[in-house]
Amino acid sequence: MTYYGLMKTSNISYFKAHLSQELRAVRNGERIIILDRDIPVAEVLPYDINKKKIRIQPPTKKLQYSEPSFKTKKDPLVYLLEDRARG
């Protein structure tokens, strides 16, 4: 177990052998970086119950589409399907 900057680090074998002790430290607010042969592979951090969830807001006004500035003889989907058929 060492410190990586201000964060505690732990090799996988040490973390597995001392799992309960390490999780107690995490419960107390500590963040632990898990290393595999001195390469960081994961970070264990406390679960935040109060973390804000994504909030979806309804639109404030109706979406408006403008008319295209060009005209075609065929439906644009026909051009797309022809292009895909060519390949």
N, C-alpha and C positions, 0 to 999 in steps of 0.2 A: 504494500500500500504506500503510495506516494501522493504528492500534490502536483497537479498540472495547472500552473498558474495559481489561482485561488480555489480550484476545485480538487477534491480528493479523487485519486485514481486507484484502480484495483485491477489486478490481473484476473482473468477468468477463473483460474484455479483457486485463488485466494477468495474471490467473491463467492464461489460455490461452497467452499469450506466454511465460510463465515457469513452465510446468507442472513441468518437471524440478526446478527450484530450489525451488518451493513444496512439491513432494512430498518432497524431501530434508528440508525443515524439519518436515514432518508426521512423517516417520520418526523424527526426533529428539525427538518428543513435543509439537510445537507444534500448536495448534488454529487453523484459519483459517476466518473467516466470509467467505463469498462475497457480494458486493453487486451488485445490479442497480440502477443509478441511485441509489446510496446507501441502498437498501433491502435488508436482509439476506434472502437467499433460500435459503442452504444453509450447512452447516458441514462442514468436512473435518477429521476427527480421526483419530489413529492407531488402527489395528486392534488390539484387545486379544485376543491368542491365549488368555490365561488367564481371560478373562471367564467367569463361571459360567453354565452353561447351565441352562435350566429343568429342574427335577427333578420328576417326577411320583411321588407317593407313593401306595401302595395304601391303601384305607380302613382305619381302625383297628377299626371295628365295622360290622356290617351296618346298612344304612339301614332304619328302621322307619317305616311310615306309620300314622297314626291314622285311625280311622273318621271319616267326615264327620259333623258335628253335625246334619245335616238329611237328610231322605229325599225322593226325587222319585218320581213315578209312571213317568216315562220315563228312559231313559238320558240323561245330560247332553249327550252328543254329538248326540242328536236335537234338543235345544233349540238348540244352537249352529248346526246345519245349517239349522234353520228360520229363525233370526235372520239368517243370511247370505243366505238365499233372499229375504228381505224387502228386503234391501238397501242 
